[in-house]
Amino acid sequence: MNLRKWMTLFGTTILIGAAASLVTGAIMQLCDPTFRDVDANGWLFNLFMMALAGLSFGAFAHMGFFAYLMLNYIARSIFKRPYLWVALQGFVAAFVLVEIAYWTYDSKFPAMTFWIVPLLLLIVSLGVAWLKVSQTTAGAWIPTLFYMIAVTTVEAVPGFQSEGKWTALVFTIVPVFICNAYQIMRLHRILGSSRASEATTINAG
């Protein structure tokens, strides 16, 4: 990983964040006109603001990605047995799913939010993890799930604080998830990792 590759990843991530926010925001606007209450003449400006928000989401997701890589590096030096770090990541991922249900249960969000959000997050995260494993090693299962569930949830906390507005939650969590999925799937390509060397890169984190 050199500076050029890192900056390319950053630039692509924020552009993906902008595109994902633009599409997600437009769909949310159609589903809920009060999502961003603007008249017909304000639609263009509204879409522009959504794209700007997406750039912020992409930058935030990239910060989270860098933080995760640092956490992984530190944890690998602390846990002398790699399986302990992997097990901890699995536990935290499961705990975060339960925590999401706790945050949204009996809240201002629609009643089904407390189970549908963690369930959908788990399903799509499993999909990303399956793709990661198919291109690297089986050891990437748990670390990828941890990253896609725990890190995405931390980055999407503002959406959970949106006073029960489900469109705001979707607008926050979807672009962040897409950015994270892109970054985790690009990592082994940027590093030029083979299936064997990947075990020392993402296998332990």
Backbone torsions as a table, in degrees:
resi	resn	phi	psi	omega
1	MET	NA	116.6	175.8
2	ASN	-113.1	175.7	-175.5
3	LEU	-62.0	-38.9	-179.5
4	ARG	-62.7	-45.2	179.4
5	LYS	-65.2	-38.7	-179.4
6	TRP	-65.7	-42.7	179.3
7	MET	-68.8	-34.1	175.9
8	THR	-64.4	-42.9	177.5
9	LEU	-61.8	-43.0	179.8
10	PHE	-62.8	-49.1	-178.7
11	GLY	-61.6	-43.0	179.2
12	THR	-66.3	-38.2	-178.9
13	THR	-63.7	-44.8	-178.7
14	ILE	-69.5	-31.7	176.2
15	LEU	-68.6	-39.7	176.0
16	ILE	-64.0	-39.6	177.0
17	GLY	-60.5	-42.2	179.5
18	ALA	-64.2	-45.4	-180.0
19	ALA	-64.8	-43.3	-179.7
20	ALA	-64.9	-39.5	179.0
21	SER	-68.1	-37.4	179.9
22	LEU	-62.9	-47.8	-179.4
23	VAL	-68.6	-47.1	-179.1
24	THR	-62.7	-44.7	-179.9
25	GLY	-62.6	-40.6	178.7
26	ALA	-63.8	-40.6	177.9
27	ILE	-65.9	-42.6	178.4
28	MET	-63.6	-36.7	178.0
29	GLN	-63.8	-39.5	178.5
30	LEU	-69.9	-35.9	-179.8
31	CYS	-74.5	-33.8	-176.5
32	ASP	-141.1	98.3	-177.8
33	PRO	-58.0	-21.3	-180.0
34	THR	-84.8	-2.4	-179.1
35	PHE	-55.9	-50.7	170.9
36	ARG	-137.6	98.1	-170.1
37	ASP	-73.1	95.6	179.3
38	VAL	-133.1	155.1	176.8
39	ASP	-84.2	178.5	-175.5
40	ALA	-59.1	-36.5	-177.9
41	ASN	-72.0	-17.0	-177.9
42	GLY	-95.6	3.4	-176.1
43	TRP	-63.2	-42.5	-178.1
44	LEU	-62.7	-45.7	178.0
45	PHE	-63.6	-38.4	179.7
46	ASN	-62.0	-44.2	178.5
47	LEU	-64.7	-36.9	177.5
48	PHE	-62.8	-42.3	179.1
49	MET	-67.1	-34.9	176.3
50	MET	-63.7	-41.6	178.9
51	ALA	-64.4	-39.7	176.9
52	LEU	-63.1	-41.4	176.6
53	ALA	-61.7	-37.4	178.7
54	GLY	-64.6	-36.0	175.3
55	LEU	-61.7	-39.3	177.6
56	SER	-66.4	-41.7	177.6
57	PHE	-60.1	-43.1	-179.9
58	GLY	-63.8	-41.7	178.8
59	ALA	-65.6	-40.9	178.8
60	PHE	-64.4	-41.7	178.7
61	ALA	-63.9	-36.8	179.1
62	HIS	-68.6	-37.6	175.1
63	MET	-61.7	-41.6	177.8
64	GLY	-64.3	-35.9	178.2
65	PHE	-65.2	-45.0	178.5
66	PHE	-63.8	-41.1	179.2
67	ALA	-63.1	-39.0	179.2
68	TYR	-65.4	-42.1	178.5
69	LEU	-62.5	-38.6	177.5
70	MET	-67.5	-42.7	177.9
71	LEU	-60.7	-41.4	179.4
72	ASN	-63.6	-41.8	-179.9
73	TYR	-63.0	-44.4	-179.9
74	ILE	-67.5	-43.7	-177.9
75	ALA	-63.2	-36.6	179.7
76	ARG	-66.2	-25.5	177.6
77	SER	-84.6	-22.5	-179.9
78	ILE	-85.4	-47.8	-179.3
79	PHE	-85.7	110.4	-178.6
80	LYS	-71.6	-23.9	176.6
81	ARG	-107.7	110.8	-173.5
82	PRO	-54.7	-32.6	-176.7
83	TYR	-65.0	-23.1	178.1
84	LEU	-68.7	-41.1	177.7
85	TRP	-67.3	-40.3	177.7
86	VAL	-64.0	-43.6	179.1
87	ALA	-62.4	-40.4	178.6
88	LEU	-63.1	-40.5	177.9
89	GLN	-62.8	-40.8	177.9
90	GLY	-62.8	-42.3	178.8
91	PHE	-63.5	-45.0	-179.1
92	VAL	-64.3	-40.3	178.5
93	ALA	-60.4	-44.8	178.5
94	ALA	-64.8	-41.4	179.7
95	PHE	-62.1	-40.8	-179.2
96	VAL	-63.9	-39.6	177.1
97	LEU	-61.2	-42.3	177.2
98	VAL	-65.6	-38.7	-180.0
99	GLU	-64.3	-37.8	177.2
100	ILE	-60.8	-44.8	177.6
101	ALA	-60.5	-39.5	179.8
102	TYR	-66.1	-42.3	-179.9
103	TRP	-60.9	-40.0	-170.5
104	THR	-97.6	-10.0	179.5
105	TYR	-72.0	134.6	179.1
106	ASP	52.9	39.9	178.4
107	SER	-111.8	-170.0	178.4
108	LYS	-78.1	-9.9	176.4
109	PHE	-69.9	157.6	174.6
110	PRO	-53.1	148.8	-171.8
111	ALA	-55.8	-36.4	-175.4
112	MET	-76.6	-8.3	-176.5
113	THR	-60.0	-36.4	-172.4
114	PHE	-64.8	-21.9	177.8
115	TRP	-111.9	-30.6	-174.9
116	ILE	-74.6	-34.0	-179.6
117	VAL	-67.1	-52.8	177.9
118	PRO	-63.5	-33.5	179.9
119	LEU	-66.8	-47.3	179.4
120	LEU	-65.4	-39.2	178.5
121	LEU	-62.7	-40.4	178.0
122	LEU	-64.6	-43.6	-177.1
123	ILE	-64.3	-48.9	-178.2
124	VAL	-69.9	-31.2	176.5
125	SER	-67.5	-38.6	175.4
126	LEU	-61.8	-37.2	177.7
127	GLY	-63.6	-44.5	178.3
128	VAL	-64.5	-42.9	179.9
129	ALA	-62.8	-38.4	179.1
130	TRP	-63.5	-43.2	177.5
131	LEU	-63.4	-40.7	179.7
132	LYS	-62.1	-46.0	-179.9
133	VAL	-64.3	-38.4	-179.1
134	SER	-64.6	-22.6	-179.0
135	GLN	-105.1	-9.9	-178.3
136	THR	-130.1	-109.4	-179.0
137	THR	-133.9	162.6	179.0
138	ALA	-63.7	-22.3	179.5
139	GLY	-68.4	-8.2	-178.9
140	ALA	-84.7	-5.2	-177.1
141	TRP	-55.0	-64.8	-173.2
142	ILE	-65.6	-46.7	178.8
143	PRO	-59.0	-38.9	179.3
144	THR	-67.5	-41.7	176.9
145	LEU	-61.8	-42.4	178.2
146	PHE	-59.6	-47.7	-178.4
147	TYR	-63.5	-47.2	-176.1
148	MET	-70.0	-30.6	-179.0
149	ILE	-91.0	-57.6	-173.5
150	ALA	-70.6	-49.6	-177.3
151	VAL	-67.1	-42.0	178.0
152	THR	-60.3	-42.2	-179.7
153	THR	-63.5	-43.7	178.2
154	VAL	-59.9	-42.9	-178.6
155	GLU	-70.6	-22.9	-177.6
156	ALA	-98.2	10.2	-179.4
157	VAL	-52.7	-41.1	178.0
158	PRO	-55.8	-32.9	178.1
159	GLY	-66.8	-35.2	178.1
160	PHE	-73.7	-13.9	179.1
161	GLN	-101.8	22.4	-174.1
162	SER	-91.0	26.1	175.3
163	GLU	56.3	41.5	174.1
164	GLY	79.8	10.1	-179.6
165	LYS	-85.9	101.2	-172.9
166	TRP	-66.2	-30.3	179.0
167	THR	-65.9	-36.3	178.0
168	ALA	-67.7	-36.4	177.6
169	LEU	-64.5	-45.4	179.0
170	VAL	-64.2	-41.8	-179.1
171	PHE	-62.4	-28.8	179.6
172	THR	-84.5	-48.8	-169.1
173	ILE	-77.1	-32.9	-176.6
174	VAL	-66.6	-51.8	178.9
175	PRO	-61.7	-38.7	179.1
176	VAL	-63.7	-43.3	179.3
177	PHE	-62.4	-43.8	-179.4
178	ILE	-62.8	-42.4	178.0
179	CYS	-62.3	-43.4	-179.8
180	ASN	-65.8	-40.0	179.1
181	ALA	-63.1	-42.3	178.8
182	TYR	-61.2	-45.6	-176.1
183	GLN	-66.2	-43.1	-177.9
184	ILE	-69.1	-29.7	178.8
185	MET	-80.9	-20.3	178.0
186	ARG	-86.8	-21.3	-171.2
187	LEU	-55.2	-52.1	-176.3
188	HIS	-68.9	-25.9	176.9
189	ARG	-73.0	-41.9	179.2
190	ILE	-63.7	-40.8	-179.5
191	LEU	-77.4	-11.0	-176.7
192	GLY	66.6	33.0	-174.4
193	SER	-77.1	134.7	170.0
194	SER	-86.7	177.3	177.5
195	ARG	-60.4	-33.8	-178.7
196	ALA	-75.2	-48.3	-177.2
197	SER	-71.2	-23.3	178.1
198	GLU	-62.7	-27.6	-178.9
199	ALA	-61.7	-27.3	178.6
200	THR	-93.2	-5.0	-177.5
201	THR	-101.4	-62.1	-177.1
202	ILE	-106.4	-17.4	179.6
203	ASN	-56.6	-42.4	179.6
204	ALA	-92.9	7.2	177.9
205	GLY	175.5	NA	NA
